[in-house]
Amino acid sequence: MLLWIGSVIGAGIGLRIRSYLGSKTTALFLAILMVPWTLVMLWLLDKITDNLVLLMILAPILLTAVPGLLARGAVLLIRTKHV
């Protein structure tokens, strides 16, 4: 739950400070995308690997960076018609 709230607030504040286009929309997309993404990725990581070190390396990347990039890309695609 804290991962979800922290990433959404962090993305919104970070984009707003830098005055990027669509900071609120990106945070909203990220908030919506994070719930199913986190559940699916945790399930997938549980099924794929039993190695704890690999899990500790992949989990932060897959759970925070990828949904943020997808949300930002979606907003830019909607707003400017290119990424």
PDB file of N, CA, C and O in Angstrom:
ATOM      1  N   MET A   1       0.823  -1.193   0.000  1.00  0.00           N
ATOM      2  CA  MET A   1       0.000   0.000   0.000  1.00  0.00           C
ATOM      3  C   MET A   1       0.872   1.264   0.000  1.00  0.00           C
ATOM      4  O   MET A   1       0.592   2.221  -0.722  1.00  0.00           O
ATOM      5  N   LEU A   2       1.929   1.254   0.818  1.00  0.00           N
ATOM      6  CA  LEU A   2       2.821   2.413   0.873  1.00  0.00           C
ATOM      7  C   LEU A   2       3.592   2.593  -0.426  1.00  0.00           C
ATOM      8  O   LEU A   2       3.878   3.720  -0.830  1.00  0.00           O
ATOM      9  N   LEU A   3       3.926   1.496  -1.077  1.00  0.00           N
ATOM     10  CA  LEU A   3       4.597   1.571  -2.382  1.00  0.00           C
ATOM     11  C   LEU A   3       3.698   2.287  -3.382  1.00  0.00           C
ATOM     12  O   LEU A   3       4.168   3.122  -4.155  1.00  0.00           O
ATOM     13  N   TRP A   4       2.433   1.969  -3.371  1.00  0.00           N
ATOM     14  CA  TRP A   4       1.465   2.565  -4.284  1.00  0.00           C
ATOM     15  C   TRP A   4       1.307   4.061  -4.003  1.00  0.00           C
ATOM     16  O   TRP A   4       1.394   4.880  -4.918  1.00  0.00           O
ATOM     17  N   ILE A   5       1.078   4.408  -2.757  1.00  0.00           N
ATOM     18  CA  ILE A   5       0.860   5.807  -2.392  1.00  0.00           C
ATOM     19  C   ILE A   5       2.127   6.639  -2.621  1.00  0.00           C
ATOM     20  O   ILE A   5       2.061   7.740  -3.168  1.00  0.00           O
ATOM     21  N   GLY A   6       3.262   6.113  -2.206  1.00  0.00           N
ATOM     22  CA  GLY A   6       4.516   6.849  -2.340  1.00  0.00           C
ATOM     23  C   GLY A   6       4.917   7.104  -3.780  1.00  0.00           C
ATOM     24  O   GLY A   6       5.380   8.193  -4.118  1.00  0.00           O
ATOM     25  N   SER A   7       4.741   6.106  -4.624  1.00  0.00           N
ATOM     26  CA  SER A   7       5.125   6.300  -6.022  1.00  0.00           C
ATOM     27  C   SER A   7       4.205   7.280  -6.736  1.00  0.00           C
ATOM     28  O   SER A   7       4.664   8.072  -7.559  1.00  0.00           O
ATOM     29  N   VAL A   8       2.934   7.235  -6.437  1.00  0.00           N
ATOM     30  CA  VAL A   8       1.985   8.153  -7.076  1.00  0.00           C
ATOM     31  C   VAL A   8       2.233   9.595  -6.619  1.00  0.00           C
ATOM     32  O   VAL A   8       2.272  10.509  -7.442  1.00  0.00           O
ATOM     33  N   ILE A   9       2.398   9.793  -5.335  1.00  0.00           N
ATOM     34  CA  ILE A   9       2.661  11.144  -4.824  1.00  0.00           C
ATOM     35  C   ILE A   9       4.015  11.648  -5.314  1.00  0.00           C
ATOM     36  O   ILE A   9       4.144  12.809  -5.702  1.00  0.00           O
ATOM     37  N   GLY A  10       5.013  10.786  -5.296  1.00  0.00           N
ATOM     38  CA  GLY A  10       6.349  11.176  -5.767  1.00  0.00           C
ATOM     39  C   GLY A  10       6.367  11.552  -7.235  1.00  0.00           C
ATOM     40  O   GLY A  10       7.009  12.527  -7.625  1.00  0.00           O
ATOM     41  N   ALA A  11       5.664  10.781  -8.046  1.00  0.00           N
ATOM     42  CA  ALA A  11       5.607  11.096  -9.477  1.00  0.00           C
ATOM     43  C   ALA A  11       4.885  12.420  -9.711  1.00  0.00           C
ATOM     44  O   ALA A  11       5.334  13.248 -10.503  1.00  0.00           O
ATOM     45  N   GLY A  12       3.783  12.611  -9.030  1.00  0.00           N
ATOM     46  CA  GLY A  12       3.029  13.854  -9.197  1.00  0.00           C
ATOM     47  C   GLY A  12       3.817  15.076  -8.769  1.00  0.00           C
ATOM     48  O   GLY A  12       3.833  16.082  -9.478  1.00  0.00           O
ATOM     49  N   ILE A  13       4.473  15.002  -7.614  1.00  0.00           N
ATOM     50  CA  ILE A  13       5.252  16.135  -7.112  1.00  0.00           C
ATOM     51  C   ILE A  13       6.482  16.372  -7.980  1.00  0.00           C
ATOM     52  O   ILE A  13       6.808  17.511  -8.315  1.00  0.00           O
ATOM     53  N   GLY A  14       7.155  15.293  -8.337  1.00  0.00           N
ATOM     54  CA  GLY A  14       8.362  15.439  -9.159  1.00  0.00           C
ATOM     55  C   GLY A  14       8.085  16.063 -10.511  1.00  0.00           C
ATOM     56  O   GLY A  14       8.831  16.934 -10.959  1.00  0.00           O
ATOM     57  N   LEU A  15       7.032  15.631 -11.158  1.00  0.00           N
ATOM     58  CA  LEU A  15       6.686  16.194 -12.465  1.00  0.00           C
ATOM     59  C   LEU A  15       6.172  17.623 -12.338  1.00  0.00           C
ATOM     60  O   LEU A  15       6.407  18.449 -13.220  1.00  0.00           O
ATOM     61  N   ARG A  16       5.479  17.915 -11.256  1.00  0.00           N
ATOM     62  CA  ARG A  16       4.962  19.272 -11.059  1.00  0.00           C
ATOM     63  C   ARG A  16       6.092  20.264 -10.771  1.00  0.00           C
ATOM     64  O   ARG A  16       6.066  21.396 -11.253  1.00  0.00           O
ATOM     65  N   ILE A  17       7.078  19.838  -9.989  1.00  0.00           N
ATOM     66  CA  ILE A  17       8.216  20.711  -9.694  1.00  0.00           C
ATOM     67  C   ILE A  17       8.970  21.050 -10.973  1.00  0.00           C
ATOM     68  O   ILE A  17       9.402  22.188 -11.159  1.00  0.00           O
ATOM     69  N   ARG A  18       9.126  20.071 -11.848  1.00  0.00           N
ATOM     70  CA  ARG A  18       9.840  20.299 -13.103  1.00  0.00           C
ATOM     71  C   ARG A  18       8.956  20.942 -14.171  1.00  0.00           C
ATOM     72  O   ARG A  18       9.427  21.198 -15.279  1.00  0.00           O
ATOM     73  N   SER A  19       7.697  21.206 -13.865  1.00  0.00           N
ATOM     74  CA  SER A  19       6.724  21.845 -14.762  1.00  0.00           C
ATOM     75  C   SER A  19       6.511  21.054 -16.051  1.00  0.00           C
ATOM     76  O   SER A  19       6.434  21.628 -17.137  1.00  0.00           O
ATOM     77  N   TYR A  20       6.418  19.737 -15.919  1.00  0.00           N
ATOM     78  CA  TYR A  20       6.163  18.899 -17.084  1.00  0.00           C
ATOM     79  C   TYR A  20       4.680  18.886 -17.427  1.00  0.00           C
ATOM     80  O   TYR A  20       3.821  19.048 -16.560  1.00  0.00           O
ATOM     81  N   LEU A  21       4.403  18.692 -18.702  1.00  0.00           N
ATOM     82  CA  LEU A  21       3.042  18.624 -19.201  1.00  0.00           C
ATOM     83  C   LEU A  21       2.338  17.385 -18.651  1.00  0.00           C
ATOM     84  O   LEU A  21       2.880  16.284 -18.733  1.00  0.00           O
ATOM     85  N   GLY A  22       1.160  17.545 -18.101  1.00  0.00           N
ATOM     86  CA  GLY A  22       0.340  16.430 -17.656  1.00  0.00           C
ATOM     87  C   GLY A  22       0.803  15.755 -16.389  1.00  0.00           C
ATOM     88  O   GLY A  22       0.716  14.532 -16.282  1.00  0.00           O
ATOM     89  N   SER A  23       1.294  16.509 -15.424  1.00  0.00           N
ATOM     90  CA  SER A  23       1.790  15.900 -14.192  1.00  0.00           C
ATOM     91  C   SER A  23       0.661  15.248 -13.387  1.00  0.00           C
ATOM     92  O   SER A  23       0.837  14.160 -12.837  1.00  0.00           O
ATOM     93  N   LYS A  24      -0.480  15.905 -13.319  1.00  0.00           N
ATOM     94  CA  LYS A  24      -1.610  15.338 -12.574  1.00  0.00           C
ATOM     95  C   LYS A  24      -2.190  14.121 -13.282  1.00  0.00           C
ATOM     96  O   LYS A  24      -2.564  13.140 -12.641  1.00  0.00           O
ATOM     97  N   THR A  25      -2.261  14.192 -14.604  1.00  0.00           N
ATOM     98  CA  THR A  25      -2.782  13.059 -15.371  1.00  0.00           C
ATOM     99  C   THR A  25      -1.853  11.856 -15.263  1.00  0.00           C
ATOM    100  O   THR A  25      -2.315  10.719 -15.171  1.00  0.00           O
ATOM    101  N   THR A  26      -0.559  12.099 -15.273  1.00  0.00           N
ATOM    102  CA  THR A  26       0.400  11.013 -15.121  1.00  0.00           C
ATOM    103  C   THR A  26       0.247  10.357 -13.757  1.00  0.00           C
ATOM    104  O   THR A  26       0.260   9.130 -13.659  1.00  0.00           O
ATOM    105  N   ALA A  27       0.104  11.153 -12.705  1.00  0.00           N
ATOM    106  CA  ALA A  27      -0.081  10.609 -11.360  1.00  0.00           C
ATOM    107  C   ALA A  27      -1.380   9.805 -11.280  1.00  0.00           C
ATOM    108  O   ALA A  27      -1.422   8.761 -10.629  1.00  0.00           O
ATOM    109  N   LEU A  28      -2.432  10.281 -11.932  1.00  0.00           N
ATOM    110  CA  LEU A  28      -3.697   9.551 -11.944  1.00  0.00           C
ATOM    111  C   LEU A  28      -3.565   8.219 -12.686  1.00  0.00           C
ATOM    112  O   LEU A  28      -4.030   7.186 -12.205  1.00  0.00           O
ATOM    113  N   PHE A  29      -2.934   8.252 -13.853  1.00  0.00           N
ATOM    114  CA  PHE A  29      -2.715   7.013 -14.607  1.00  0.00           C
ATOM    115  C   PHE A  29      -1.883   6.031 -13.794  1.00  0.00           C
ATOM    116  O   PHE A  29      -2.165   4.833 -13.776  1.00  0.00           O
ATOM    117  N   LEU A  30      -0.862   6.542 -13.123  1.00  0.00           N
ATOM    118  CA  LEU A  30      -0.009   5.692 -12.308  1.00  0.00           C
ATOM    119  C   LEU A  30      -0.787   5.085 -11.146  1.00  0.00           C
ATOM    120  O   LEU A  30      -0.602   3.914 -10.816  1.00  0.00           O
ATOM    121  N   ALA A  31      -1.658   5.878 -10.526  1.00  0.00           N
ATOM    122  CA  ALA A  31      -2.468   5.360  -9.420  1.00  0.00           C
ATOM    123  C   ALA A  31      -3.379   4.234  -9.880  1.00  0.00           C
ATOM    124  O   ALA A  31      -3.567   3.251  -9.163  1.00  0.00           O
ATOM    125  N   ILE A  32      -3.939   4.373 -11.063  1.00  0.00           N
ATOM    126  CA  ILE A  32      -4.822   3.340 -11.596  1.00  0.00           C
ATOM    127  C   ILE A  32      -4.034   2.118 -12.042  1.00  0.00           C
ATOM    128  O   ILE A  32      -4.463   0.984 -11.825  1.00  0.00           O
ATOM    129  N   LEU A  33      -2.892   2.344 -12.660  1.00  0.00           N
ATOM    130  CA  LEU A  33      -2.081   1.256 -13.204  1.00  0.00           C
ATOM    131  C   LEU A  33      -1.349   0.453 -12.134  1.00  0.00           C
ATOM    132  O   LEU A  33      -1.115  -0.742 -12.317  1.00  0.00           O
ATOM    133  N   MET A  34      -0.986   1.084 -11.027  1.00  0.00           N
ATOM    134  CA  MET A  34      -0.171   0.420 -10.013  1.00  0.00           C
ATOM    135  C   MET A  34      -0.858  -0.775  -9.361  1.00  0.00           C
ATOM    136  O   MET A  34      -0.191  -1.763  -9.054  1.00  0.00           O
ATOM    137  N   VAL A  35      -2.149  -0.715  -9.145  1.00  0.00           N
ATOM    138  CA  VAL A  35      -2.834  -1.798  -8.430  1.00  0.00           C
ATOM    139  C   VAL A  35      -2.793  -3.111  -9.206  1.00  0.00           C
ATOM    140  O   VAL A  35      -2.280  -4.097  -8.677  1.00  0.00           O
ATOM    141  N   PRO A  36      -3.309  -3.174 -10.442  1.00  0.00           N
ATOM    142  CA  PRO A  36      -3.232  -4.457 -11.145  1.00  0.00           C
ATOM    143  C   PRO A  36      -1.791  -4.846 -11.505  1.00  0.00           C
ATOM    144  O   PRO A  36      -1.447  -6.028 -11.495  1.00  0.00           O
ATOM    145  N   TRP A  37      -0.952  -3.852 -11.822  1.00  0.00           N
ATOM    146  CA  TRP A  37       0.439  -4.146 -12.182  1.00  0.00           C
ATOM    147  C   TRP A  37       1.169  -4.815 -11.014  1.00  0.00           C
ATOM    148  O   TRP A  37       1.868  -5.810 -11.205  1.00  0.00           O
ATOM    149  N   THR A  38       1.008  -4.270  -9.812  1.00  0.00           N
ATOM    150  CA  THR A  38       1.680  -4.824  -8.644  1.00  0.00           C
ATOM    151  C   THR A  38       1.208  -6.238  -8.351  1.00  0.00           C
ATOM    152  O   THR A  38       2.023  -7.117  -8.068  1.00  0.00           O
ATOM    153  N   LEU A  39      -0.080  -6.465  -8.415  1.00  0.00           N
ATOM    154  CA  LEU A  39      -0.598  -7.805  -8.152  1.00  0.00           C
ATOM    155  C   LEU A  39      -0.093  -8.821  -9.174  1.00  0.00           C
ATOM    156  O   LEU A  39       0.309  -9.926  -8.808  1.00  0.00           O
ATOM    157  N   VAL A  40      -0.112  -8.453 -10.440  1.00  0.00           N
ATOM    158  CA  VAL A  40       0.339  -9.368 -11.495  1.00  0.00           C
ATOM    159  C   VAL A  40       1.843  -9.620 -11.393  1.00  0.00           C
ATOM    160  O   VAL A  40       2.282 -10.762 -11.530  1.00  0.00           O
ATOM    161  N   MET A  41       2.630  -8.588 -11.158  1.00  0.00           N
ATOM    162  CA  MET A  41       4.084  -8.757 -11.080  1.00  0.00           C
ATOM    163  C   MET A  41       4.496  -9.564  -9.855  1.00  0.00           C
ATOM    164  O   MET A  41       5.406 -10.388  -9.945  1.00  0.00           O
ATOM    165  N   LEU A  42       3.852  -9.347  -8.719  1.00  0.00           N
ATOM    166  CA  LEU A  42       4.175 -10.152  -7.543  1.00  0.00           C
ATOM    167  C   LEU A  42       3.824 -11.612  -7.764  1.00  0.00           C
ATOM    168  O   LEU A  42       4.579 -12.499  -7.366  1.00  0.00           O
ATOM    169  N   TRP A  43       2.707 -11.866  -8.382  1.00  0.00           N
ATOM    170  CA  TRP A  43       2.325 -13.246  -8.692  1.00  0.00           C
ATOM    171  C   TRP A  43       3.313 -13.871  -9.670  1.00  0.00           C
ATOM    172  O   TRP A  43       3.734 -15.014  -9.495  1.00  0.00           O
ATOM    173  N   LEU A  44       3.681 -13.107 -10.710  1.00  0.00           N
ATOM    174  CA  LEU A  44       4.613 -13.608 -11.716  1.00  0.00           C
ATOM    175  C   LEU A  44       5.996 -13.868 -11.129  1.00  0.00           C
ATOM    176  O   LEU A  44       6.610 -14.895 -11.418  1.00  0.00           O
ATOM    177  N   LEU A  45       6.489 -12.946 -10.308  1.00  0.00           N
ATOM    178  CA  LEU A  45       7.791 -13.151  -9.683  1.00  0.00           C
ATOM    179  C   LEU A  45       7.779 -14.344  -8.736  1.00  0.00           C
ATOM    180  O   LEU A  45       8.783 -15.044  -8.606  1.00  0.00           O
ATOM    181  N   ASP A  46       6.671 -14.575  -8.090  1.00  0.00           N
ATOM    182  CA  ASP A  46       6.545 -15.741  -7.208  1.00  0.00           C
ATOM    183  C   ASP A  46       6.606 -17.040  -8.006  1.00  0.00           C
ATOM    184  O   ASP A  46       7.205 -18.019  -7.561  1.00  0.00           O
ATOM    185  N   LYS A  47       5.993 -17.046  -9.171  1.00  0.00           N
ATOM    186  CA  LYS A  47       5.973 -18.252 -10.004  1.00  0.00           C
ATOM    187  C   LYS A  47       7.299 -18.489 -10.718  1.00  0.00           C
ATOM    188  O   LYS A  47       7.694 -19.637 -10.923  1.00  0.00           O
ATOM    189  N   ILE A  48       7.995 -17.410 -11.100  1.00  0.00           N
ATOM    190  CA  ILE A  48       9.200 -17.547 -11.909  1.00  0.00           C
ATOM    191  C   ILE A  48      10.419 -17.961 -11.085  1.00  0.00           C
ATOM    192  O   ILE A  48      11.157 -18.863 -11.482  1.00  0.00           O
ATOM    193  N   THR A  49      10.632 -17.318  -9.955  1.00  0.00           N
ATOM    194  CA  THR A  49      11.894 -17.529  -9.256  1.00  0.00           C
ATOM    195  C   THR A  49      11.708 -17.870  -7.786  1.00  0.00           C
ATOM    196  O   THR A  49      10.773 -17.419  -7.125  1.00  0.00           O
ATOM    197  N   ASP A  50      12.640 -18.687  -7.304  1.00  0.00           N
ATOM    198  CA  ASP A  50      12.736 -18.976  -5.871  1.00  0.00           C
ATOM    199  C   ASP A  50      14.001 -18.359  -5.289  1.00  0.00           C
ATOM    200  O   ASP A  50      14.251 -18.459  -4.088  1.00  0.00           O
ATOM    201  N   ASN A  51      14.798 -17.722  -6.144  1.00  0.00           N
ATOM    202  CA  ASN A  51      16.051 -17.100  -5.739  1.00  0.00           C
ATOM    203  C   ASN A  51      15.762 -15.734  -5.133  1.00  0.00           C
ATOM    204  O   ASN A  51      15.280 -14.834  -5.820  1.00  0.00           O
ATOM    205  N   LEU A  52      16.056 -15.580  -3.850  1.00  0.00           N
ATOM    206  CA  LEU A  52      15.746 -14.341  -3.136  1.00  0.00           C
ATOM    207  C   LEU A  52      16.566 -13.154  -3.635  1.00  0.00           C
ATOM    208  O   LEU A  52      16.062 -12.032  -3.683  1.00  0.00           O
ATOM    209  N   VAL A  53      17.823 -13.390  -4.005  1.00  0.00           N
ATOM    210  CA  VAL A  53      18.674 -12.295  -4.494  1.00  0.00           C
ATOM    211  C   VAL A  53      18.127 -11.750  -5.808  1.00  0.00           C
ATOM    212  O   VAL A  53      18.050 -10.535  -5.987  1.00  0.00           O
ATOM    213  N   LEU A  54      17.751 -12.621  -6.719  1.00  0.00           N
ATOM    214  CA  LEU A  54      17.171 -12.196  -7.987  1.00  0.00           C
ATOM    215  C   LEU A  54      15.856 -11.457  -7.765  1.00  0.00           C
ATOM    216  O   LEU A  54      15.571 -10.464  -8.434  1.00  0.00           O
ATOM    217  N   LEU A  55      15.070 -11.942  -6.835  1.00  0.00           N
ATOM    218  CA  LEU A  55      13.804 -11.293  -6.509  1.00  0.00           C
ATOM    219  C   LEU A  55      14.028  -9.888  -5.952  1.00  0.00           C
ATOM    220  O   LEU A  55      13.283  -8.965  -6.281  1.00  0.00           O
ATOM    221  N   MET A  56      15.051  -9.721  -5.112  1.00  0.00           N
ATOM    222  CA  MET A  56      15.342  -8.405  -4.540  1.00  0.00           C
ATOM    223  C   MET A  56      15.873  -7.435  -5.588  1.00  0.00           C
ATOM    224  O   MET A  56      15.736  -6.223  -5.425  1.00  0.00           O
ATOM    225  N   ILE A  57      16.472  -7.938  -6.649  1.00  0.00           N
ATOM    226  CA  ILE A  57      16.960  -7.075  -7.724  1.00  0.00           C
ATOM    227  C   ILE A  57      15.826  -6.690  -8.665  1.00  0.00           C
ATOM    228  O   ILE A  57      15.718  -5.527  -9.054  1.00  0.00           O
ATOM    229  N   LEU A  58      14.984  -7.643  -9.035  1.00  0.00           N
ATOM    230  CA  LEU A  58      13.940  -7.398 -10.027  1.00  0.00           C
ATOM    231  C   LEU A  58      12.709  -6.685  -9.473  1.00  0.00           C
ATOM    232  O   LEU A  58      12.091  -5.890 -10.181  1.00  0.00           O
ATOM    233  N   ALA A  59      12.346  -6.953  -8.235  1.00  0.00           N
ATOM    234  CA  ALA A  59      11.099  -6.409  -7.681  1.00  0.00           C
ATOM    235  C   ALA A  59      11.039  -4.883  -7.687  1.00  0.00           C
ATOM    236  O   ALA A  59      10.033  -4.340  -8.146  1.00  0.00           O
ATOM    237  N   PRO A  60      12.048  -4.156  -7.207  1.00  0.00           N
ATOM    238  CA  PRO A  60      11.936  -2.688  -7.233  1.00  0.00           C
ATOM    239  C   PRO A  60      11.833  -2.120  -8.645  1.00  0.00           C
ATOM    240  O   PRO A  60      11.125  -1.140  -8.878  1.00  0.00           O
ATOM    241  N   ILE A  61      12.535  -2.734  -9.571  1.00  0.00           N
ATOM    242  CA  ILE A  61      12.490  -2.247 -10.954  1.00  0.00           C
ATOM    243  C   ILE A  61      11.119  -2.493 -11.557  1.00  0.00           C
ATOM    244  O   ILE A  61      10.525  -1.593 -12.150  1.00  0.00           O
ATOM    245  N   LEU A  62      10.620  -3.705 -11.406  1.00  0.00           N
ATOM    246  CA  LEU A  62       9.331  -4.050 -12.015  1.00  0.00           C
ATOM    247  C   LEU A  62       8.144  -3.407 -11.308  1.00  0.00           C
ATOM    248  O   LEU A  62       7.119  -3.148 -11.939  1.00  0.00           O
ATOM    249  N   LEU A  63       8.267  -3.148 -10.016  1.00  0.00           N
ATOM    250  CA  LEU A  63       7.126  -2.625  -9.273  1.00  0.00           C
ATOM    251  C   LEU A  63       7.037  -1.104  -9.263  1.00  0.00           C
ATOM    252  O   LEU A  63       5.960  -0.560  -9.020  1.00  0.00           O
ATOM    253  N   THR A  64       8.140  -0.401  -9.521  1.00  0.00           N
ATOM    254  CA  THR A  64       8.075   1.065  -9.477  1.00  0.00           C
ATOM    255  C   THR A  64       8.436   1.724 -10.801  1.00  0.00           C
ATOM    256  O   THR A  64       7.707   2.601 -11.265  1.00  0.00           O
ATOM    257  N   ALA A  65       9.522   1.331 -11.409  1.00  0.00           N
ATOM    258  CA  ALA A  65      10.000   2.029 -12.609  1.00  0.00           C
ATOM    259  C   ALA A  65       9.122   1.768 -13.826  1.00  0.00           C
ATOM    260  O   ALA A  65       8.767   2.706 -14.540  1.00  0.00           O
ATOM    261  N   VAL A  66       8.773   0.530 -14.070  1.00  0.00           N
ATOM    262  CA  VAL A  66       8.018   0.188 -15.283  1.00  0.00           C
ATOM    263  C   VAL A  66       6.631   0.834 -15.301  1.00  0.00           C
ATOM    264  O   VAL A  66       6.264   1.414 -16.324  1.00  0.00           O
ATOM    265  N   PRO A  67       5.839   0.766 -14.222  1.00  0.00           N
ATOM    266  CA  PRO A  67       4.523   1.431 -14.287  1.00  0.00           C
ATOM    267  C   PRO A  67       4.627   2.944 -14.449  1.00  0.00           C
ATOM    268  O   PRO A  67       3.780   3.551 -15.105  1.00  0.00           O
ATOM    269  N   GLY A  68       5.646   3.559 -13.865  1.00  0.00           N
ATOM    270  CA  GLY A  68       5.837   5.002 -14.034  1.00  0.00           C
ATOM    271  C   GLY A  68       6.134   5.366 -15.478  1.00  0.00           C
ATOM    272  O   GLY A  68       5.601   6.343 -16.003  1.00  0.00           O
ATOM    273  N   LEU A  69       6.979   4.583 -16.112  1.00  0.00           N
ATOM    274  CA  LEU A  69       7.280   4.832 -17.525  1.00  0.00           C
ATOM    275  C   LEU A  69       6.060   4.604 -18.407  1.00  0.00           C
ATOM    276  O   LEU A  69       5.818   5.362 -19.346  1.00  0.00           O
ATOM    277  N   LEU A  70       5.299   3.570 -18.109  1.00  0.00           N
ATOM    278  CA  LEU A  70       4.079   3.307 -18.891  1.00  0.00           C
ATOM    279  C   LEU A  70       3.054   4.427 -18.728  1.00  0.00           C
ATOM    280  O   LEU A  70       2.425   4.846 -19.700  1.00  0.00           O
ATOM    281  N   ALA A  71       2.889   4.908 -17.498  1.00  0.00           N
ATOM    282  CA  ALA A  71       1.932   5.994 -17.253  1.00  0.00           C
ATOM    283  C   ALA A  71       2.369   7.273 -17.955  1.00  0.00           C
ATOM    284  O   ALA A  71       1.553   7.951 -18.579  1.00  0.00           O
ATOM    285  N   ARG A  72       3.654   7.605 -17.855  1.00  0.00           N
ATOM    286  CA  ARG A  72       4.146   8.826 -18.498  1.00  0.00           C
ATOM    287  C   ARG A  72       4.046   8.721 -20.017  1.00  0.00           C
ATOM    288  O   ARG A  72       3.663   9.681 -20.685  1.00  0.00           O
ATOM    289  N   GLY A  73       4.388   7.564 -20.557  1.00  0.00           N
ATOM    290  CA  GLY A  73       4.277   7.355 -22.000  1.00  0.00           C
ATOM    291  C   GLY A  73       2.848   7.461 -22.482  1.00  0.00           C
ATOM    292  O   GLY A  73       2.595   8.027 -23.546  1.00  0.00           O
ATOM    293  N   ALA A  74       1.897   6.920 -21.712  1.00  0.00           N
ATOM    294  CA  ALA A  74       0.490   6.992 -22.095  1.00  0.00           C
ATOM    295  C   ALA A  74      -0.008   8.432 -22.108  1.00  0.00           C
ATOM    296  O   ALA A  74      -0.737   8.828 -23.017  1.00  0.00           O
ATOM    297  N   VAL A  75       0.376   9.212 -21.111  1.00  0.00           N
ATOM    298  CA  VAL A  75      -0.054  10.612 -21.057  1.00  0.00           C
ATOM    299  C   VAL A  75       0.545  11.405 -22.207  1.00  0.00           C
ATOM    300  O   VAL A  75      -0.149  12.202 -22.838  1.00  0.00           O
ATOM    301  N   LEU A  76       1.825  11.197 -22.487  1.00  0.00           N
ATOM    302  CA  LEU A  76       2.438  11.910 -23.603  1.00  0.00           C
ATOM    303  C   LEU A  76       1.820  11.510 -24.935  1.00  0.00           C
ATOM    304  O   LEU A  76       1.648  12.348 -25.820  1.00  0.00           O
ATOM    305  N   LEU A  77       1.489  10.244 -25.076  1.00  0.00           N
ATOM    306  CA  LEU A  77       0.855   9.781 -26.303  1.00  0.00           C
ATOM    307  C   LEU A  77      -0.526  10.412 -26.476  1.00  0.00           C
ATOM    308  O   LEU A  77      -0.896  10.801 -27.584  1.00  0.00           O
ATOM    309  N   ILE A  78      -1.270  10.513 -25.412  1.00  0.00           N
ATOM    310  CA  ILE A  78      -2.605  11.111 -25.476  1.00  0.00           C
ATOM    311  C   ILE A  78      -2.507  12.618 -25.753  1.00  0.00           C
ATOM    312  O   ILE A  78      -3.229  13.144 -26.600  1.00  0.00           O
ATOM    313  N   ARG A  79      -1.624  13.300 -25.044  1.00  0.00           N
ATOM    314  CA  ARG A  79      -1.535  14.760 -25.136  1.00  0.00           C
ATOM    315  C   ARG A  79      -0.877  15.247 -26.418  1.00  0.00           C
ATOM    316  O   ARG A  79      -1.374  16.182 -27.045  1.00  0.00           O
ATOM    317  N   THR A  80       0.231  14.632 -26.819  1.00  0.00           N
ATOM    318  CA  THR A  80       1.007  15.165 -27.930  1.00  0.00           C
ATOM    319  C   THR A  80       0.966  14.290 -29.185  1.00  0.00           C
ATOM    320  O   THR A  80       1.499  14.685 -30.222  1.00  0.00           O
ATOM    321  N   LYS A  81       0.358  13.139 -29.114  1.00  0.00           N
ATOM    322  CA  LYS A  81       0.255  12.171 -30.196  1.00  0.00           C
ATOM    323  C   LYS A  81       1.589  11.551 -30.575  1.00  0.00           C
ATOM    324  O   LYS A  81       1.686  10.891 -31.610  1.00  0.00           O
ATOM    325  N   HIS A  82       2.635  11.749 -29.746  1.00  0.00           N
ATOM    326  CA  HIS A  82       3.897  11.029 -29.907  1.00  0.00           C
ATOM    327  C   HIS A  82       4.579  10.966 -28.546  1.00  0.00           C
ATOM    328  O   HIS A  82       4.270  11.756 -27.653  1.00  0.00           O
ATOM    329  N   VAL A  83       5.501  10.031 -28.391  1.00  0.00           N
ATOM    330  CA  VAL A  83       6.141   9.849 -27.085  1.00  0.00           C
ATOM    331  C   VAL A  83       7.413  10.593 -27.012  1.00  0.00           C
ATOM    332  O   VAL A  83       8.092  10.557 -25.985  1.00  0.00           O
TER     333      VAL A  83
END
